[in-house]
Amino acid sequence: MKIMVVCGNGLGSSFIMELNVKKALKELGKTAEVGHTDLTSAKSEQADIFIGAADIMSQLDDGNRTIVNLENMMSIPEIKSKLEPHLV
């Protein structure tokens, strides 16, 4: 499974979110490949799940991607609760 963390510029905030997604996965006892990118590049990326701030993720939602919207990018409990239903 591949999870792509998305932010507007693909710099600091997506890297911090990537670390938090990895922590959340570890707490859930799950493993996945996790990367981060900017919104423009994400449109051509292949991943099982795209996760990021709710205000930009609608721009990625084409009806074919699994999108996870976060209200608080730093909240590991929120990341866990929103990711868990999508993990196998």
Buried (B, 14 or more C-beta within 10 A) or exposed (E): BEBBBBBBEBEEBBEBBBBBBBEBBEEBEBEBEBBBBBBEEBBEBEBBBBBBBEEBBEBBEEEEBEBBBBEEBEBBEBBBEBBEEBBE
